[in-house]
Amino acid sequence: IETVFTDDKSKPGIRFSSIHRAKGLEAHRVFILQPPDSGPREDKMQAWELEQESNLRYVSITRAIETLVFVS
């Protein structure tokens, strides 16, 4: 596992992270394991929570340089 996954930018490997942790990072290929529209129930959220979810959605889809894949 340690040879496949990495947190070190200088080493080749797969970076597995939350959206919060990926903030500010980019990669040629990004795979999102939970598509943005399958998150928490928006009808149960307050306005500020909806805004935060929207911000996270934006961050998640803008990490990819070339290819973005939603895995469901």
N, CA, C and O atoms as CSV, one atom per row, in Angstrom:
chain,resi,resn,atom,element,x,y,z
A,1,ILE,N,N,0.836,-1.193,0.000
A,1,ILE,CA,C,0.000,0.000,0.000
A,1,ILE,C,C,0.875,1.248,0.000
A,1,ILE,O,O,0.582,2.206,-0.716
A,2,GLU,N,N,1.933,1.250,0.784
A,2,GLU,CA,C,2.787,2.429,0.877
A,2,GLU,C,C,3.502,2.736,-0.431
A,2,GLU,O,O,3.884,3.884,-0.662
A,3,THR,N,N,3.695,1.736,-1.295
A,3,THR,CA,C,4.355,1.986,-2.575
A,3,THR,C,C,3.379,2.512,-3.629
A,3,THR,O,O,3.804,3.079,-4.636
A,4,VAL,N,N,2.085,2.330,-3.410
A,4,VAL,CA,C,1.070,2.791,-4.365
A,4,VAL,C,C,0.542,4.169,-3.992
A,4,VAL,O,O,0.410,5.035,-4.856
A,5,PHE,N,N,0.238,4.381,-2.707
A,5,PHE,CA,C,-0.326,5.643,-2.245
A,5,PHE,C,C,0.749,6.504,-1.611
A,5,PHE,O,O,1.672,5.991,-0.978
A,6,THR,N,N,0.630,7.826,-1.781
A,6,THR,CA,C,1.617,8.743,-1.216
A,6,THR,C,C,0.977,10.075,-0.839
A,6,THR,O,O,-0.041,10.472,-1.407
A,7,ASP,N,N,1.583,10.749,0.117
A,7,ASP,CA,C,1.221,12.125,0.459
A,7,ASP,C,C,2.345,13.069,0.062
A,7,ASP,O,O,2.216,14.287,0.185
A,8,ASP,N,N,3.438,12.507,-0.408
A,8,ASP,CA,C,4.626,13.269,-0.779
A,8,ASP,C,C,4.538,13.686,-2.247
A,8,ASP,O,O,4.509,12.838,-3.138
A,9,LYS,N,N,4.495,15.000,-2.493
A,9,LYS,CA,C,4.368,15.509,-3.864
A,9,LYS,C,C,5.562,15.149,-4.744
A,9,LYS,O,O,5.431,15.084,-5.966
A,10,SER,N,N,6.725,14.915,-4.134
A,10,SER,CA,C,7.925,14.641,-4.928
A,10,SER,C,C,8.040,13.176,-5.337
A,10,SER,O,O,8.915,12.827,-6.130
A,11,LYS,N,N,7.172,12.312,-4.810
A,11,LYS,CA,C,7.222,10.886,-5.164
A,11,LYS,C,C,6.022,10.512,-6.030
A,11,LYS,O,O,4.921,11.018,-5.817
A,12,PRO,N,N,6.230,9.632,-7.003
A,12,PRO,CA,C,5.091,9.190,-7.809
A,12,PRO,C,C,4.176,8.299,-6.968
A,12,PRO,O,O,4.633,7.566,-6.092
A,13,GLY,N,N,2.890,8.377,-7.250
A,13,GLY,CA,C,1.933,7.542,-6.532
A,13,GLY,C,C,0.552,8.154,-6.564
A,13,GLY,O,O,0.347,9.224,-7.137
A,14,ILE,N,N,-0.374,7.487,-5.960
A,14,ILE,CA,C,-1.766,7.928,-5.913
A,14,ILE,C,C,-1.998,8.657,-4.602
A,14,ILE,O,O,-1.656,8.155,-3.531
A,15,ARG,N,N,-2.580,9.840,-4.692
A,15,ARG,CA,C,-2.913,10.604,-3.498
A,15,ARG,C,C,-4.396,10.393,-3.211
A,15,ARG,O,O,-5.242,10.711,-4.047
A,16,PHE,N,N,-4.707,9.871,-2.057
A,16,PHE,CA,C,-6.078,9.598,-1.638
A,16,PHE,C,C,-6.392,10.585,-0.526
A,16,PHE,O,O,-5.771,10.539,0.536
A,17,SER,N,N,-7.365,11.490,-0.758
A,17,SER,CA,C,-7.616,12.521,0.253
A,17,SER,C,C,-9.063,12.975,0.236
A,17,SER,O,O,-9.835,12.658,-0.669
A,18,SER,N,N,-9.400,13.723,1.264
A,18,SER,CA,C,-10.701,14.375,1.314
A,18,SER,C,C,-10.647,15.624,0.438
A,18,SER,O,O,-9.569,16.043,0.017
A,19,ILE,N,N,-11.790,16.208,0.169
A,19,ILE,CA,C,-11.818,17.450,-0.608
A,19,ILE,C,C,-11.097,18.553,0.158
A,19,ILE,O,O,-10.359,19.341,-0.434
A,20,HIS,N,N,-11.306,18.614,1.476
A,20,HIS,CA,C,-10.644,19.636,2.295
A,20,HIS,C,C,-9.126,19.540,2.166
A,20,HIS,O,O,-8.445,20.559,2.048
A,21,ARG,N,N,-8.606,18.342,2.186
A,21,ARG,CA,C,-7.157,18.150,2.120
A,21,ARG,C,C,-6.608,18.447,0.724
A,21,ARG,O,O,-5.439,18.805,0.581
A,22,ALA,N,N,-7.440,18.301,-0.295
A,22,ALA,CA,C,-6.998,18.540,-1.673
A,22,ALA,C,C,-7.058,20.012,-2.061
A,22,ALA,O,O,-6.624,20.382,-3.152
A,23,LYS,N,N,-7.583,20.843,-1.194
A,23,LYS,CA,C,-7.684,22.275,-1.477
A,23,LYS,C,C,-6.306,22.835,-1.807
A,23,LYS,O,O,-5.351,22.633,-1.057
A,24,GLY,N,N,-6.207,23.530,-2.920
A,24,GLY,CA,C,-4.938,24.114,-3.331
A,24,GLY,C,C,-4.068,23.185,-4.155
A,24,GLY,O,O,-3.050,23.619,-4.693
A,25,LEU,N,N,-4.441,21.918,-4.269
A,25,LEU,CA,C,-3.666,20.965,-5.047
A,25,LEU,C,C,-4.311,20.751,-6.412
A,25,LEU,O,O,-5.500,21.013,-6.592
A,26,GLU,N,N,-3.529,20.279,-7.363
A,26,GLU,CA,C,-4.031,19.912,-8.681
A,26,GLU,C,C,-3.375,18.606,-9.098
A,26,GLU,O,O,-2.303,18.249,-8.611
A,27,ALA,N,N,-4.035,17.902,-10.007
A,27,ALA,CA,C,-3.473,16.669,-10.560
A,27,ALA,C,C,-3.976,16.525,-11.985
A,27,ALA,O,O,-5.025,17.066,-12.337
A,28,HIS,N,N,-3.230,15.797,-12.807
A,28,HIS,CA,C,-3.646,15.598,-14.192
A,28,HIS,C,C,-4.947,14.809,-14.267
A,28,HIS,O,O,-5.820,15.115,-15.079
A,29,ARG,N,N,-5.073,13.794,-13.419
A,29,ARG,CA,C,-6.297,12.981,-13.378
A,29,ARG,C,C,-6.843,12.977,-11.962
A,29,ARG,O,O,-6.115,12.695,-11.010
A,30,VAL,N,N,-8.125,13.292,-11.823
A,30,VAL,CA,C,-8.779,13.289,-10.515
A,30,VAL,C,C,-9.995,12.380,-10.592
A,30,VAL,O,O,-10.800,12.475,-11.518
A,31,PHE,N,N,-10.119,11.502,-9.612
A,31,PHE,CA,C,-11.261,10.611,-9.496
A,31,PHE,C,C,-12.017,11.000,-8.234
A,31,PHE,O,O,-11.451,10.982,-7.141
A,32,ILE,N,N,-13.278,11.347,-8.376
A,32,ILE,CA,C,-14.110,11.690,-7.226
A,32,ILE,C,C,-14.964,10.469,-6.919
A,32,ILE,O,O,-15.786,10.049,-7.732
A,33,LEU,N,N,-14.754,9.901,-5.721
A,33,LEU,CA,C,-15.418,8.654,-5.371
A,33,LEU,C,C,-16.877,8.834,-4.978
A,33,LEU,O,O,-17.664,7.893,-5.088
A,34,GLN,N,N,-17.246,10.000,-4.531
A,34,GLN,CA,C,-18.648,10.266,-4.230
A,34,GLN,C,C,-19.058,11.485,-5.040
A,34,GLN,O,O,-18.673,12.605,-4.703
A,35,PRO,N,N,-19.829,11.290,-6.101
A,35,PRO,CA,C,-20.225,12.430,-6.928
A,35,PRO,C,C,-20.896,13.520,-6.090
A,35,PRO,O,O,-21.594,13.213,-5.124
A,36,PRO,N,N,-20.689,14.792,-6.453
A,36,PRO,CA,C,-21.214,15.904,-5.666
A,36,PRO,C,C,-22.716,15.852,-5.414
A,36,PRO,O,O,-23.170,16.347,-4.382
A,37,ASP,N,N,-23.493,15.278,-6.303
A,37,ASP,CA,C,-24.942,15.286,-6.106
A,37,ASP,C,C,-25.441,14.157,-5.206
A,37,ASP,O,O,-26.648,14.022,-5.007
A,38,SER,N,N,-24.538,13.346,-4.661
A,38,SER,CA,C,-24.973,12.254,-3.787
A,38,SER,C,C,-24.570,12.505,-2.337
A,38,SER,O,O,-24.482,11.566,-1.546
A,39,GLY,N,N,-24.331,13.739,-1.994
A,39,GLY,CA,C,-23.913,14.094,-0.641
A,39,GLY,C,C,-25.082,14.187,0.326
A,39,GLY,O,O,-26.096,13.511,0.150
A,40,PRO,N,N,-24.942,15.014,1.338
A,40,PRO,CA,C,-25.985,15.151,2.354
A,40,PRO,C,C,-27.298,15.650,1.765
A,40,PRO,O,O,-27.320,16.254,0.693
A,41,ARG,N,N,-28.377,15.394,2.466
A,41,ARG,CA,C,-29.701,15.845,1.998
A,41,ARG,C,C,-29.815,17.352,2.155
A,41,ARG,O,O,-29.824,17.875,3.269
A,42,GLU,N,N,-29.900,18.032,1.038
A,42,GLU,CA,C,-29.921,19.488,1.056
A,42,GLU,C,C,-31.198,20.062,1.647
A,42,GLU,O,O,-31.200,21.196,2.124
A,43,ASP,N,N,-32.293,19.292,1.624
A,43,ASP,CA,C,-33.535,19.803,2.199
A,43,ASP,C,C,-33.484,19.865,3.724
A,43,ASP,O,O,-34.368,20.454,4.346
A,44,LYS,N,N,-32.455,19.261,4.338
A,44,LYS,CA,C,-32.296,19.266,5.795
A,44,LYS,C,C,-31.214,20.244,6.251
A,44,LYS,O,O,-30.886,20.299,7.436
A,45,MET,N,N,-30.661,21.014,5.317
A,45,MET,CA,C,-29.529,21.882,5.633
A,45,MET,C,C,-29.946,23.339,5.745
A,45,MET,O,O,-30.915,23.786,5.133
A,46,GLN,N,N,-29.168,24.070,6.560
A,46,GLN,CA,C,-29.369,25.510,6.688
A,46,GLN,C,C,-28.652,26.207,5.533
A,46,GLN,O,O,-27.837,25.598,4.840
A,47,ALA,N,N,-28.964,27.491,5.334
A,47,ALA,CA,C,-28.410,28.237,4.199
A,47,ALA,C,C,-26.885,28.241,4.197
A,47,ALA,O,O,-26.274,28.069,3.143
A,48,TRP,N,N,-26.266,28.433,5.349
A,48,TRP,CA,C,-24.791,28.469,5.404
A,48,TRP,C,C,-24.201,27.104,5.083
A,48,TRP,O,O,-23.118,27.021,4.503
A,49,GLU,N,N,-24.900,26.028,5.454
A,49,GLU,CA,C,-24.420,24.687,5.139
A,49,GLU,C,C,-24.511,24.416,3.635
A,49,GLU,O,O,-23.633,23.775,3.058
A,50,LEU,N,N,-25.579,24.909,3.012
A,50,LEU,CA,C,-25.730,24.771,1.560
A,50,LEU,C,C,-24.596,25.490,0.835
A,50,LEU,O,O,-24.059,24.990,-0.154
A,51,GLU,N,N,-24.242,26.665,1.339
A,51,GLU,CA,C,-23.148,27.423,0.725
A,51,GLU,C,C,-21.825,26.672,0.864
A,51,GLU,O,O,-21.039,26.629,-0.082
A,52,GLN,N,N,-21.572,26.082,2.024
A,52,GLN,CA,C,-20.344,25.314,2.228
A,52,GLN,C,C,-20.286,24.086,1.321
A,52,GLN,O,O,-19.223,23.756,0.795
A,53,GLU,N,N,-21.416,23.412,1.134
A,53,GLU,CA,C,-21.469,22.262,0.221
A,53,GLU,C,C,-21.180,22.695,-1.204
A,53,GLU,O,O,-20.484,21.997,-1.941
A,54,SER,N,N,-21.711,23.844,-1.591
A,54,SER,CA,C,-21.460,24.380,-2.925
A,54,SER,C,C,-19.973,24.698,-3.104
A,54,SER,O,O,-19.399,24.429,-4.159
A,55,ASN,N,N,-19.362,25.265,-2.079
A,55,ASN,CA,C,-17.925,25.567,-2.128
A,55,ASN,C,C,-17.101,24.291,-2.265
A,55,ASN,O,O,-16.154,24.246,-3.050
A,56,LEU,N,N,-17.457,23.254,-1.507
A,56,LEU,CA,C,-16.744,21.979,-1.599
A,56,LEU,C,C,-16.914,21.345,-2.972
A,56,LEU,O,O,-15.970,20.776,-3.519
A,57,ARG,N,N,-18.100,21.442,-3.521
A,57,ARG,CA,C,-18.355,20.913,-4.867
A,57,ARG,C,C,-17.433,21.599,-5.877
A,57,ARG,O,O,-16.843,20.945,-6.737
A,58,TYR,N,N,-17.318,22.910,-5.762
A,58,TYR,CA,C,-16.444,23.676,-6.659
A,58,TYR,C,C,-14.992,23.227,-6.516
A,58,TYR,O,O,-14.312,22.979,-7.512
A,59,VAL,N,N,-14.523,23.125,-5.272
A,59,VAL,CA,C,-13.144,22.698,-5.028
A,59,VAL,C,C,-12.898,21.324,-5.642
A,59,VAL,O,O,-11.871,21.099,-6.282
A,60,SER,N,N,-13.846,20.403,-5.444
A,60,SER,CA,C,-13.641,19.038,-5.927
A,60,SER,C,C,-13.523,18.967,-7.449
A,60,SER,O,O,-12.693,18.218,-7.966
A,61,ILE,N,N,-14.328,19.723,-8.160
A,61,ILE,CA,C,-14.308,19.613,-9.620
A,61,ILE,C,C,-13.221,20.454,-10.280
A,61,ILE,O,O,-12.959,20.299,-11.473
A,62,THR,N,N,-12.591,21.337,-9.524
A,62,THR,CA,C,-11.541,22.175,-10.120
A,62,THR,C,C,-10.134,21.682,-9.793
A,62,THR,O,O,-9.173,22.406,-10.051
A,63,ARG,N,N,-9.976,20.498,-9.244
A,63,ARG,CA,C,-8.645,19.954,-8.937
A,63,ARG,C,C,-8.004,19.312,-10.161
A,63,ARG,O,O,-6.783,19.167,-10.211
A,64,ALA,N,N,-8.810,18.926,-11.148
A,64,ALA,CA,C,-8.295,18.193,-12.306
A,64,ALA,C,C,-7.709,19.151,-13.352
A,64,ALA,O,O,-8.322,20.164,-13.690
A,65,ILE,N,N,-6.525,18.821,-13.854
A,65,ILE,CA,C,-5.905,19.584,-14.930
A,65,ILE,C,C,-6.409,19.077,-16.293
A,65,ILE,O,O,-6.732,19.874,-17.174
A,66,GLU,N,N,-6.473,17.753,-16.458
A,66,GLU,CA,C,-6.869,17.172,-17.743
A,66,GLU,C,C,-8.134,16.334,-17.686
A,66,GLU,O,O,-9.010,16.480,-18.538
A,67,THR,N,N,-8.243,15.452,-16.690
A,67,THR,CA,C,-9.331,14.478,-16.668
A,67,THR,C,C,-10.002,14.449,-15.298
A,67,THR,O,O,-9.331,14.360,-14.270
A,68,LEU,N,N,-11.329,14.525,-15.295
A,68,LEU,CA,C,-12.124,14.428,-14.078
A,68,LEU,C,C,-13.079,13.256,-14.247
A,68,LEU,O,O,-13.824,13.192,-15.224
A,69,VAL,N,N,-13.057,12.322,-13.285
A,69,VAL,CA,C,-13.902,11.132,-13.361
A,69,VAL,C,C,-14.717,11.019,-12.086
A,69,VAL,O,O,-14.163,11.058,-10.987
A,70,PHE,N,N,-16.046,10.877,-12.227
A,70,PHE,CA,C,-16.923,10.614,-11.079
A,70,PHE,C,C,-17.131,9.117,-10.986
A,70,PHE,O,O,-17.584,8.487,-11.941
A,71,VAL,N,N,-16.803,8.548,-9.844
A,71,VAL,CA,C,-16.953,7.102,-9.627
A,71,VAL,C,C,-18.124,6.899,-8.679
A,71,VAL,O,O,-18.117,7.374,-7.544
A,72,SER,N,N,-19.135,6.182,-9.170
A,72,SER,CA,C,-20.309,5.955,-8.308
A,72,SER,C,C,-20.410,4.506,-7.909
A,72,SER,O,O,-21.333,4.128,-7.187
